[in-house]
């Protein structure tokens, strides 16, 4: 039903949404919401408060930019990258993991990928081919919606559960119920979590690691938001506290480290997949049958990655190597730079709460949730799908939690695109929204 007034023309919003022919607006993808918001901005001239897409909102680390430019000047753009990765990057990746995770890993096991998106896709493919009876990925949700799309694209299977309902010791029972069926090839989680921003405790990571060992299942750990739990000072190389990791509790891990968020280097599509040495050198019957030989690591690189992209961007590898090196040397405090997201989250939460909204994932076990790249919101009496659609009319775009595997009603909001002038604008628009819904 048409309301009294909306900041973005009501009829235009209704027409544009209808033209996308979405059977369930609440299940719209991130890219569809981006397209709708962008088109409405263009057609109406209204400024949107964009919180739907997790794109870095800070300048790219100059250390990386300078290193990449220098690499291009040396002429490497004309040379195919080694599919195993540039030696310099592999060495610095292993050193970075030692410096900030406290885990020893060989350079051989660190492989450049075109961002964690490719890293997870290649990981899913490789894991689901290891053993014929294991064709399913278990998502410890909520999680990044596109990873399930990757599973659909490759024709694999997945199962999932909302970890918020299984925190602490309850996590062990939940994992047992899925892993005991014998069809799970790998399980995946992000830490800090996209979208909820919860951070699994050391005890919970130990439970995941123990379950991986007991059931012989690979753990894919997505560290896209590496060291961004700002409740801890994780900025000092080779000194605790370290970025929490399941790698301390199992040697069946695949760790994804992306340059996109921590170094604001998203446009160059560069990251590293770090495979535990035991897993890297392990042989599986399914891989032997399909490819005629090879280990998990060599299959991942020489079969899967080679087929997908023939290697990560050559110049970007030198950029990432330089940023890893500067961070490990202690000359580049990347954590201090990205703390801006935490400051934005704090202000945004205060505005939403002042207008009767609630934070969906508000607790991290016995602690308040951290402020960071994402936060989650709900409004009394509204489903996530309804709230997402209604806020579009007020020039506020976010995504429904239902697309992330969450069992909670609400929205994921990203802090990265928020500009200083928009706090006051958000406050006014939420005031209008509440007025029209009272």
C-alpha positions in Angstrom: 0.0 0.0 0.0 1.3 3.5 -0.9 2.6 5.4 2.1 2.3 9.2 2.7 5.7 10.1 1.5 9.0 8.4 0.7 12.4 10.2 -0.1 12.7 8.2 -3.3 9.7 8.5 -5.7 7.3 5.7 -4.8 6.0 4.9 -8.3 9.5 4.9 -9.7 10.8 2.4 -7.1 7.8 0.2 -7.6 8.2 0.2 -11.4 12.0 -0.5 -11.3 11.6 -3.4 -8.8 8.8 -4.9 -10.9 11.0 -4.7 -14.1 13.6 -7.1 -12.5 10.9 -9.8 -12.3 12.1 -11.1 -8.9 9.8 -13.9 -7.7 10.9 -13.2 -4.1 12.5 -9.8 -3.5 13.9 -11.1 -0.2 16.1 -13.6 -2.1 17.5 -10.9 -4.5 21.3 -11.3 -4.9 23.7 -8.6 -3.9 24.4 -7.7 -7.5 20.6 -7.3 -8.2 20.2 -4.9 -5.2 23.3 -3.0 -6.5 21.7 -2.7 -9.9 18.3 -1.6 -8.5 19.8 1.0 -6.2 22.1 2.3 -9.0 19.3 2.6 -11.4 17.1 4.4 -8.9 19.9 6.9 -8.2 20.3 7.6 -11.9 16.5 7.9 -12.6 15.5 9.9 -9.6 18.7 11.8 -8.6 18.2 10.7 -5.0 21.3 9.9 -3.0 21.3 6.3 -1.7 22.9 5.1 1.5 24.6 2.1 0.0 25.0 -0.7 2.5 24.4 -3.7 0.3 27.8 -4.6 -1.1 31.0 -5.3 0.8 33.3 -3.2 -1.3 36.3 -1.5 0.4 35.7 2.2 1.0 39.3 3.2 1.7 42.2 4.0 -0.5 44.3 1.1 -1.7 47.5 0.6 0.3 50.2 2.7 -1.3 52.8 0.1 -0.7 51.0 -2.3 -3.0 50.3 0.4 -5.6 54.0 1.3 -5.8 55.2 -2.3 -6.0 52.7 -3.1 -8.7 53.7 -0.1 -10.8 57.4 -1.0 -10.4 56.6 -4.6 -11.5 54.8 -3.3 -14.6 57.7 -1.0 -15.4 60.0 -4.1 -15.3 57.9 -5.5 -18.1 56.2 -8.4 -16.4 52.8 -7.6 -18.1 54.1 -9.5 -21.2 55.0 -12.6 -19.2 52.5 -15.3 -18.1 52.7 -15.8 -14.3 54.0 -19.1 -13.0 50.9 -21.0 -12.0 52.5 -21.9 -8.7 52.9 -18.2 -8.0 55.7 -15.7 -7.8 58.4 -17.0 -5.4 58.5 -13.6 -3.7 54.8 -13.7 -2.9 54.9 -17.3 -1.7 57.7 -16.6 0.7 56.1 -13.4 2.0 52.7 -15.1 2.4 54.2 -17.9 4.5 56.0 -15.2 6.6 52.8 -13.2 7.0 50.9 -16.2 8.3 53.7 -16.9 10.8 53.7 -13.2 11.8 50.0 -12.8 12.3 48.5 -16.3 12.8 51.5 -17.8 14.6 51.4 -20.9 12.3 54.4 -22.4 10.4 53.6 -23.1 6.8 56.0 -23.6 3.8 56.0 -21.2 0.9 55.2 -24.1 -1.4 51.8 -24.4 0.2 50.9 -20.7 -0.4 49.2 -20.2 -3.8 48.1 -16.9 -5.3 44.5 -16.7 -6.5 42.4 -14.0 -8.1 40.8 -13.1 -4.8 39.2 -15.4 -2.2 36.2 -15.9 -4.5 38.4 -18.0 -6.8 40.2 -19.5 -3.9 36.9 -20.9 -2.4 35.6 -22.0 -5.8 38.8 -24.0 -6.5 38.7 -25.4 -2.9 35.1 -26.6 -3.3 36.0 -28.2 -6.7 39.1 -30.0 -5.4 37.5 -31.1 -2.1 34.4 -32.6 -3.7 36.5 -34.6 -6.1 38.7 -36.2 -3.5 36.4 -39.1 -2.5 33.4 -40.2 -4.6 31.1 -40.6 -1.6 31.9 -37.1 -0.3 30.2 -34.6 -2.6 28.7 -32.1 -0.1 30.0 -28.9 1.5 28.9 -28.0 5.0 28.4 -24.2 5.6 28.7 -23.0 9.1 26.4 -20.2 8.5 25.6 -17.3 8.2 28.0 -16.8 5.3 28.8 -15.1 2.0 25.8 -15.8 -0.3 27.9 -16.1 -3.4 29.7 -19.2 -2.1 26.5 -21.1 -2.2 26.0 -19.8 -5.8 29.5 -21.3 -6.5 28.2 -24.7 -5.3 25.2 -24.4 -7.5 27.3 -23.4 -10.6 29.6 -26.4 -10.2 26.7 -28.8 -9.6 27.8 -29.9 -6.1 25.7 -30.1 -3.0 25.7 -28.2 0.3 24.1 -28.4 3.8 24.2 -25.6 6.4 23.2 -24.6 9.9 23.1 -21.2 11.6 26.0 -21.2 14.1 24.3 -18.5 16.2 22.0 -21.3 17.5 24.9 -23.6 18.3 27.6 -21.5 20.0 30.1 -22.9 22.5 29.8 -26.6 23.3 26.6 -26.8 21.3 28.7 -26.5 18.2 30.2 -30.0 18.7 26.8 -31.7 18.6 25.8 -29.8 15.5 29.0 -30.8 13.7 28.6 -34.4 14.7 25.1 -34.5 13.4 26.2 -33.5 9.9 29.7 -35.0 9.6 28.7 -38.5 10.9 26.6 -39.0 7.8 29.8 -39.5 5.8 28.9 -37.3 2.8 30.7 -34.0 3.8 33.9 -33.3 1.8 34.7 -30.0 3.5 33.2 -27.4 5.8 33.6 -23.6 5.5 33.2 -20.6 7.8 34.4 -17.0 7.9 36.0 -15.4 11.0 35.2 -12.6 11.6 31.9 -13.6 10.1 30.2 -12.2 7.1 27.4 -11.0 7.7 26.9 -11.2 11.5 30.5 -10.1 12.5 30.5 -12.8 15.3 34.0 -14.1 15.9 34.4 -17.8 16.8 36.3 -18.3 20.1 39.4 -20.4 20.5 37.3 -23.1 22.1 34.9 -23.2 19.1 37.8 -23.3 16.7 39.2 -26.2 18.6 35.8 -28.0 18.3 35.9 -27.5 14.6 39.5 -28.7 14.3 38.8 -31.8 16.4 35.7 -32.6 14.3 37.8 -32.3 11.1 40.4 -34.7 12.6 37.8 -37.2 13.8 35.8 -37.3 10.5 38.7 -36.6 8.2 37.1 -33.6 6.7 38.8 -30.5 5.2 38.2 -27.1 6.8 38.0 -24.1 4.5 38.7 -21.0 6.7 37.7 -17.7 5.0 39.8 -14.9 6.5 38.6 -12.1 4.2 38.4 -9.8 7.3 41.7 -10.9 8.7 42.6 -9.2 12.0 39.5 -7.1 12.0 38.1 -8.0 15.4 39.0 -4.7 16.8 38.3 -5.8 20.4 41.8 -7.3 20.2 45.0 -5.6 19.1 46.1 -8.0 16.3 48.4 -5.5 14.6 51.8 -6.5 15.9 53.7 -9.1 13.8 55.3 -12.1 15.5 53.6 -11.2 18.8 50.4 -12.5 20.4 47.5 -12.1 20.3 47.3 -13.6 16.8 44.4 -13.8 14.3 42.4 -16.8 15.7 42.6 -19.8 13.3 41.5 -23.4 13.0 45.0 -24.1 11.8 46.1 -24.4 15.4 43.8 -27.4 15.9 43.9 -29.4 12.7 46.3 -30.0 9.8 43.4 -30.5 7.3 42.9 -26.8 6.6 42.7 -24.5 3.5 43.1 -20.9 4.6 41.9 -18.1 2.3 43.6 -14.7 2.8 42.4 -11.9 0.5 44.0 -8.5 -0.2 40.6 -7.0 -0.9 39.5 -5.8 2.5 42.6 -5.7 4.7 44.7 -3.8 2.1 41.8 -2.3 0.2 43.1 -3.9 -2.9 39.9 -5.4 -4.2 40.1 -4.1 -7.8 43.2 -6.1 -8.6 41.7 -9.4 -7.5 44.5 -10.9 -5.5 44.7 -13.2 -2.6 46.4 -16.4 -1.3 45.1 -19.9 -0.6 47.3 -21.5 2.1 47.0 -25.3 2.2 48.2 -27.2 5.3 51.4 -29.2 4.4 49.8 -32.5 5.3 46.8 -31.8 3.0 49.0 -30.3 0.3 51.0 -33.5 0.0 48.1 -35.9 0.5 46.9 -38.2 -2.3 43.2 -39.1 -2.7 41.7 -42.0 -4.7 39.1 -39.7 -6.4 41.8 -37.3 -7.6 44.0 -40.2 -8.9 41.0 -41.7 -10.8 40.0 -38.3 -12.3 43.5 -36.9 -13.1 45.7 -40.0 -13.1 47.8 -38.8 -10.1 48.8 -35.8 -8.1 48.3 -34.6 -4.5 45.6 -32.3 -3.2 48.0 -29.3 -3.6 49.3 -30.1 -7.0 45.7 -30.9 -8.2 44.5 -27.6 -6.8 47.2 -25.7 -8.7 48.0 -27.6 -11.9 44.5 -28.9 -12.7 41.9 -26.7 -11.1 43.5 -23.2 -11.0 45.1 -23.8 -14.3 41.8 -24.5 -15.9 40.1 -21.6 -14.2 42.5 -18.7 -14.9 46.0 -19.9 -15.8 47.3 -18.0 -12.8 46.7 -14.8 -10.8 47.5 -11.4 -12.3 51.3 -11.1 -12.4 51.7 -7.5 -11.3 49.2 -7.9 -8.5 51.3 -10.7 -7.0 54.1 -8.3 -6.5 51.7 -5.8 -4.9 50.5 -8.4 -2.4 54.0 -9.6 -1.7 55.1 -6.0 -0.9 52.1 -5.5 1.4 52.7 -8.8 3.2 56.3 -7.9 3.6 55.7 -4.4 5.0 53.1 -5.7 7.5 55.5 -8.5 8.7 58.3 -6.0 8.9 56.2 -3.8 11.1 56.5 -0.8 8.8 52.8 -0.9 7.6 50.1 -1.2 10.3 47.2 -2.3 8.0 44.9 -2.9 11.0 45.1 0.7 12.1 43.9 1.7 8.6 40.8 -0.5 8.5 39.7 0.4 12.0 37.7 3.2 10.2 35.1 0.5 9.5 34.6 0.0 13.2 34.2 3.7 13.8 31.5 3.8 11.1 29.7 0.8 12.5 29.5 2.3 15.9 27.9 5.5 14.6 25.5 3.7 12.3 24.3 1.3 15.0 23.6 4.2 17.3 21.4 5.8 14.6 19.5 2.7 13.9 19.0 1.9 17.5 17.7 5.4 18.2 14.9 4.8 15.8 13.6 1.5 17.2 15.7 -0.9 15.2 17.6 -3.8 16.9 20.9 -5.5 16.2 20.1 -9.1 15.2 23.5 -10.7 16.0 24.1 -8.5 19.1 26.2 -10.9 21.3 29.4 -12.9 20.7 29.0 -15.5 23.4 29.4 -13.5 26.6 30.5 -10.3 24.9 28.8 -7.6 22.9 29.4 -8.0 19.2 32.4 -6.1 17.8 32.1 -3.0 15.5 33.5 -3.7 12.1 32.8 -4.1 8.4 29.3 -5.5 8.8 26.4 -5.4 11.3 22.9 -6.7 11.2 19.5 -4.9 11.9 15.9 -5.7 12.3 12.7 -3.8 12.9 9.7 -4.9 15.0 7.1 -6.8 13.0 9.1 -6.9 9.7 10.6 -9.8 8.0 14.0 -9.3 6.5 12.5 -9.4 2.9 9.8 -6.8 3.8 12.3 -4.5 5.5 14.8 -4.7 2.7 12.1 -3.7 0.1 10.6 -0.9 2.3 14.0 0.7 3.0 14.7 0.9 -0.8 11.9 3.6 -0.9 13.9 5.6 1.6 17.1 5.4 -0.3 18.7 2.8 2.0 20.0 -0.5 0.4 21.0 -3.6 2.2 20.6 -7.4 1.8 18.3 -9.8 3.6 19.9 -12.2 6.1 17.9 -15.0 4.5 20.4 -15.0 1.5 23.3 -15.7 3.9 22.0 -18.9 5.4 20.9 -17.1 8.6 17.7 -18.3 10.3 17.1 -14.8 11.7 14.9 -12.1 10.3 16.7 -8.9 9.4 19.3 -7.3 7.1 23.1 -7.2 6.6 24.4 -3.7 6.5 27.9 -2.9 5.3 29.8 0.2 6.5 32.3 0.6 3.7 30.5 3.1 1.4 29.2 5.4 4.1 30.4 9.0 3.7 30.6 11.5 6.5 27.6 13.5 5.2 25.4 10.5 5.3 25.0 10.0 9.0 22.6 13.0 9.2 20.8 11.9 6.1 20.3 8.3 7.5 18.9 9.8 10.7 16.4 11.8 8.7 15.3 9.0 6.5 14.9 6.6 9.4 12.8 9.2 11.2 10.5 9.3 8.1 10.4 5.5 7.9 9.3 5.2 11.5 6.7 8.0 11.1 5.2 6.2 8.1 5.2 2.9 10.0 3.7 4.1 13.2 
